[in-house]
């Protein structure tokens, strides 16, 4: 019985950790989404279609 209680405690702890990770990812996705909508998405240099020099 004690082993089962330990395992349940370990699993609950893992679930909480995963929930935090998902929350952090949601925040990052929201940040990137807002940034993209404002025109700042994509980052880096732009390259013309056809592989020419950067604009």
N, CA, C and O of each residue as an XYZ file, in Angstrom:
220
protein
N       0.822     -1.196      0.000
C       0.000      0.000      0.000
C       0.866      1.259      0.000
O       0.547      2.226     -0.692
N       1.962      1.259      0.771
C       2.835      2.422      0.830
C       3.454      2.722     -0.527
O       3.609      3.884     -0.902
N       3.804      1.682     -1.252
C       4.379      1.887     -2.587
C       3.374      2.555     -3.507
O       3.749      3.407     -4.313
N       2.120      2.190     -3.405
C       1.081      2.799     -4.235
C       0.925      4.270     -3.906
O       0.785      5.090     -4.814
N       0.945      4.624     -2.637
C       0.818      6.022     -2.221
C       2.014      6.834     -2.723
O       1.862      7.978     -3.151
N       3.208      6.227     -2.664
C       4.405      6.903     -3.170
C       4.304      7.142     -4.668
O       4.641      8.216     -5.166
N       3.840      6.132     -5.369
C       3.699      6.235     -6.822
C       2.670      7.300     -7.182
O       2.889      8.086     -8.104
N       1.563      7.334     -6.470
C       0.529      8.352     -6.721
C       1.109      9.745     -6.488
O       0.870     10.656     -7.281
N       1.863      9.914     -5.417
C       2.481     11.209     -5.120
C       3.453     11.604     -6.231
O       3.473     12.756     -6.664
N       4.255     10.647     -6.687
C       5.204     10.918     -7.767
C       4.490     11.318     -9.051
O       4.896     12.257     -9.735
N       3.416     10.588     -9.369
C       2.662     10.894    -10.592
C       1.981     12.258    -10.508
O       1.952     12.993    -11.496
N       1.437     12.603     -9.347
C       0.811     13.925     -9.178
C       1.843     15.031     -9.363
O       1.560     16.061     -9.974
N       3.035     14.808     -8.833
C       4.113     15.775     -8.983
C       4.477     15.948    -10.457
O       4.696     17.064    -10.928
N       4.538     14.845    -11.162
C       4.868     14.887    -12.602
C       3.786     15.612    -13.390
O       4.089     16.383    -14.301
N       2.519     15.366    -13.039
C       1.407     16.050    -13.711
C       1.522     17.563    -13.505
O       1.321     18.334    -14.444
N       1.843     17.989    -12.279
C       2.001     19.416    -11.995
C       3.147     20.015    -12.814
O       3.036     21.127    -13.329
N       4.235     19.274    -12.928
C       5.376     19.730    -13.724
C       4.983     19.891    -15.190
O       5.329     20.888    -15.823
N       4.269     18.921    -15.723
C       3.836     18.985    -17.115
C       2.841     20.120    -17.340
O       2.867     20.765    -18.389
N       1.968     20.369    -16.371
C       1.029     21.486    -16.486
C       1.779     22.813    -16.555
O       1.400     23.699    -17.321
N       2.846     22.958    -15.756
C       3.659     24.179    -15.813
C       4.307     24.330    -17.184
O       4.332     25.424    -17.747
N       4.832     23.227    -17.719
C       5.465     23.275    -19.037
C       4.468     23.689    -20.113
O       4.787     24.507    -20.976
N       3.275     23.134    -20.066
C       2.242     23.480    -21.050
C       1.874     24.954    -20.925
O       1.702     25.644    -21.929
N       1.754     25.429    -19.695
C       1.438     26.833    -19.461
C       2.521     27.738    -20.046
O       2.211     28.745    -20.683
N       3.782     27.385    -19.834
C       4.888     28.168    -20.383
C       4.854     28.171    -21.904
O       5.098     29.203    -22.529
N       4.557     27.037    -22.497
C       4.471     26.961    -23.962
C       3.312     27.792    -24.476
O       3.439     28.473    -25.494
N       2.171     27.743    -23.778
C       1.022     28.558    -24.174
C       1.376     30.045    -24.147
O       1.000     30.799    -25.045
N       2.106     30.456    -23.105
C       2.525     31.857    -23.014
C       3.433     32.222    -24.183
O       3.282     33.293    -24.771
N       4.373     31.346    -24.525
C       5.291     31.620    -25.633
C       4.546     31.671    -26.961
O       4.825     32.532    -27.795
N       3.609     30.764    -27.163
C       2.816     30.769    -28.397
C       2.005     32.057    -28.484
O       1.922     32.668    -29.549
N       1.410     32.470    -27.376
C       0.655     33.726    -27.354
C       1.541     34.914    -27.666
O       1.150     35.803    -28.423
N       2.735     34.937    -27.087
C       3.679     36.024    -27.334
C       4.059     36.075    -28.807
O       4.031     37.141    -29.421
N       4.412     34.933    -29.373
C       4.815     34.891    -30.775
C       3.652     35.256    -31.685
O       3.841     35.924    -32.702
N       2.450     34.821    -31.324
C       1.269     35.137    -32.118
C       1.014     36.643    -32.138
O       0.751     37.224    -33.190
N       1.097     37.269    -30.958
C       0.888     38.724    -30.880
C       1.972     39.453    -31.670
O       1.693     40.425    -32.372
N       3.197     38.981    -31.549
C       4.313     39.604    -32.256
C       4.122     39.490    -33.765
O       4.376     40.443    -34.502
N       3.678     38.333    -34.218
C       3.461     38.114    -35.646
C       2.356     39.027    -36.165
O       2.484     39.610    -37.241
N       1.254     39.153    -35.390
C       0.133     39.997    -35.815
C       0.544     41.463    -35.917
O      -0.021     42.211    -36.714
N       1.518     41.873    -35.119
C       1.989     43.256    -35.161
C       2.993     43.470    -36.293
O       3.474     44.587    -36.486
N       3.309     42.432    -37.031
C       4.223     42.564    -38.156
C       5.669     42.257    -37.810
O       6.550     42.440    -38.650
N       5.932     41.798    -36.606
C       7.301     41.517    -36.213
C       7.677     40.065    -36.349
O       8.777     39.671    -35.963
N       6.786     39.261    -36.891
C       7.060     37.832    -36.982
C       8.041     37.516    -38.082
O       8.339     38.355    -38.932
N       8.530     36.319    -38.059
C       9.434     35.875    -39.111
C      10.884     36.057    -38.753
O      11.702     35.167    -38.983
N      11.209     37.197    -38.193
C      12.583     37.465    -37.776
C      13.583     37.298    -38.905
O      13.217     36.869    -40.000
N      14.811     37.622    -38.658
C      15.869     37.399    -39.624
C      15.741     38.256    -40.872
O      14.891     39.142    -40.964
N      16.623     37.960    -41.840
C      16.636     38.726    -43.081
C      15.589     38.193    -44.042
O      15.233     37.015    -44.018
N      15.111     39.083    -44.877
C      14.179     38.655    -45.922
C      14.981     38.359    -47.177
O      15.936     39.066    -47.497
N      14.589     37.324    -47.874
C      15.227     36.962    -49.130
C      14.161     36.979    -50.200
O      13.068     36.440    -50.024
N      14.502     37.617    -51.327
C      13.524     37.678    -52.413
C      13.238     36.288    -52.939
O      14.066     35.380    -52.856
N      12.019     36.148    -53.493
C      11.658     34.882    -54.120
C      12.673     34.599    -55.211
O      13.063     35.510    -55.942
N      13.097     33.384    -55.332
C      14.098     33.024    -56.327
C      15.487     32.952    -55.719
O      16.444     32.589    -56.403
N      15.610     33.296    -54.431
C      16.900     33.153    -53.758
C      17.884     34.282    -53.981
O      19.084     34.104    -53.773
N      17.398     35.445    -54.401
C      18.296     36.582    -54.652
C      18.836     37.187    -53.371
O      18.744     36.596    -52.295
N      19.393     38.360    -53.509
C      19.958     39.085    -52.365
C      18.860     39.508    -51.398
O      17.704     39.656    -51.796
N      19.213     39.704    -50.128
C      18.213     40.198    -49.149
C      17.707     41.565    -49.565
O      18.425     42.349    -50.187
N      16.471     41.835    -49.216
C      15.857     43.130    -49.552
C      16.467     44.228    -48.738
O      16.081     45.388    -48.879
